[in-house]
Every structure is written in structure tokens, then in C-alpha cells.
Amino acid sequence: NGVKFEPGTAETVTCETGEVYRVEGLQDAFDLGMDFNNAHVQPTGAYHYHGLSELLAETHNASNGQLAHVGFAADGYLIYISTMGEYSPSYQLLTDRRSGSNCLMSLGNRAQSTDIIIEGTAPDGTYTSDWGYVDGLGDLDECNGTIINGQYAYIITATFPYISRCLKGEFSEILRPIGNAPPSRGNAPPPRRR
């Protein structure tokens, strides 16, 4: 459908003591304008997903328990949606309390900032650093991927990290001038380099 999968946010909490906490797109503490698709519009006007879109899953018939191919990652590997929990991530909330004093939340490109109390608060999924990867906890690796039909693939899940935060394959950064997109490759994946 041409909508990007982009789990990260521009919103951060920065403390005078040096800690920086990246705000998660899908959390309950701050309203980042997410809609029913776990998506929203960036200040640039680009609409993008932060997590599993139920409508996208329904459109691709993934709501009946089957995996649905919904895209390609920058390294060329397939991206699937999993709605029935048949693939579980290997992340869990950390238990160590957060640290940091005199903290301000920066709202991405917006000038507004807000005082935030961080010191001694418990990880609850508000910040990316609240989560830790535990090898073997679930079915998926640290990039939310696994082998499907002999090929590596990424899985979008209903729980953190929702969308892959890293890439397993090789890729080259593509820099594009604003407003001048390259010619379409249709439904072909990006070239994969090894």
C-alpha cells in the first residue's frame, strides 16, 4: 500500500544528568496522535505505521491466522504480518528503575517541551529502553525475524518491538532528493546484497 513501517519516534526525554529516553510510538503516557491502524502523520505529512495495522492484516487476509506478506525491508527480506500470535517476540520489560533528573520531553520537530519525572520510575513500555531482548524467550530474533520456508523474514507483531528495529541483511543507504522519487520497481523487492 506504499505506507512505511517506521516504529521509531522523534520524541525524546532528555535529562540534565545525561540520560536520553526515546518515546515509543505505541504507549499510553503521551498522545502522539496514533489512529486505529497504529499509525499517524509525521510533520512532513508522511503517514506511517508504528505497529500492527488490523486493517492491513484484514486486507491481506492475515486475520484468519495465516501469515501475510506485506512488504520488503531495506535489505530485501520479506516482511510478514502475524496476527494470531504464532510468532512471539523475544523482548520483555526490564525491571531496573529508570534514572535521570531535571528531564524535559522534546516533541520532535515541535518547539514545545514538558518537565518529566524519570528518577526511580519503573519501565512500563513508554520508552524504547524499557524493553530488553532475551535470546530464546520467544520465537523471533532481536530483529523480530525468523526463517520461513528456508528464507529469513521479518514479522510484524502485536507486541513490542512490533516492527523490526534492525536489519539482518546488507543494504546501502539510499539518499533521495526531496520531491524526486526514483522510478518504481513495481512489486519487486529492493536488491539484496550479500
N, C-alpha and C positions, 0 to 999 in steps of 0.2 A: 504494500500500500504506500510505500515511499516515506513512511514516518520513521524517524530514527529511534533506536533503542539507546537511551542515554541515562544511566542510573545516577550519575553524579550531579551535584548541585553547585551553584556559585556561592551559596550562603554558608558563612562560617561564624564560629565564635572564637575570638582571639583574646587571650589573656595576657596581662602585663607580665606574668611570670613565664611566658614563652609558649604555652600550650595553644594549639590551634585545633579546633574541633569542626570537622566538616558536617554540616546538617544533612541528614538523609532526606531524600525526596518523599519517601513513604514513612511517615511518623505522625504522632498526634500532638506534639508540642507546638509546632509552628505551622501556620496555614500558608502553604506555598501554591495554593490555587489548583491543586490536583482535581481532575474530574473523575467521572465514573470509569474511565479507561486507565486510571493510574497514570495520567499524562497531563501536561499543561503546555502553555505557550511561553517561550523564552522572551526576554525583552526584544530580541531581534525579530520576533514574530514566528519563529520556527516552533512547530508543535512537535513534541517528543514524548516517548514513553519512559516512565521511571520504573515500571513493573509490569506484571501480567495484565494484559487487557482482556477482559472477559469477552468483549465484542469481537476482538481479533480472533480469540480462541473459537468462538461460535462460528465466525465466518469461515475459518479453516477446519471446522468440524473436529476441533480438539476437545470439545466439551463432552464427548462420548467416551473419553478415556484413551483415545489414540493420540500419539504424538503428531504434531502438525508442523511442517516446515514453513517458517515464516520469514526467513531472510538469510543473509550471509554476513559473517563478521569480516572485519578488515583484513584478516589473514586468510580468507577464503573458505573457512569452515562453515558448515551449515548451522543455523540457529533454529531450534525447535521450541514449541510451547508444550508444556506439560501441565495439565490442569487437575489430574486425578491423584497427584502425589506419588506416582510410581517411581519418580526420581527425586530423592530428597537431598538438599544441600548439606554441606558439612560445616556449617557455621553455627555458633551458639553465642548467646550474650556472655560477655565477660563478667567476672564477679568483683574485680578490684574497683574500688570507688574512683571517681574522676578527681583530678587535681587541677588547680588553677584559680587565681584570684584576680579581681578587677578585670572582668571579662566583658567584652562587647560583642554583640551579634551584628554582623555586616550582612545586609540583604542584597548580596550580589552586586549588580550594577546600580542599585538604588542607593542614594546617599544616606538614608535613614540607618541609625544604629540604636541598639537597645542594650541596657545593662542586663547581664545574665549571671545568675549564681551557679557556679560549677563545682566549687570545692566540696568534696565529700558526697556528691550526688552519685546515685547508683546507675550503672548502664541500663538503659531501657529501650535502646534502638533508635533514639533520637539522632545520634551521631554515628558516622561510619565506624569510628574507632571503638564503639560499644561492642562490636562483633569481633570474634576471633575464629579462625579456621582450625578445625580439629580433624586431622587426617583420619579417614575411616568412619567418622561419625555418621555420615550419610552415604549416598550412592555417588555423589558428584565430587569432582576435584576442586581445587582452590579457584579455578576459573569457571565453576559451575558447568563443567563439561564431563563427558564420558565417551566411551566407544559405542557406537550404534551401527550395526551391520558392517563391522570392520573398519569404520571411519570415525575419527574424532568429531564431536559435535558439541555445541553449547546448548544448554537447556534453560529456558526462561521459566522460573518457578514462582509460586505464590508466596514464598517466604525468602528472607534475606539469603543471598545477595540479589535475588530477583532476576537480574540481568548480569551477565559476566562482567567482572571488573578488571579482567586481564585477558591476554591472548596467548594461546599455546603455540601457534604457528608464527612464521615470519611474515613481516609486512614492511612496506616502505611507506613513510608518511606522505600523504597526498596533500599538497598545498594548492588551493584553488583561489584565483582572484574572485573577489566578491562580485556576485551577479553574473559570472560567466562559468556556468557548469560545463563539464566536458560532455562529449556525446554519450548518449545512453548505451549501456551494454545489454539492454533488454533484461531478460531474466537470468543472464549468465552471472556466475559468481565473480568476485574480484579475483584477479590472478593470484595463485598461491605459489609462493617461492619456498624452496627448501634448501 
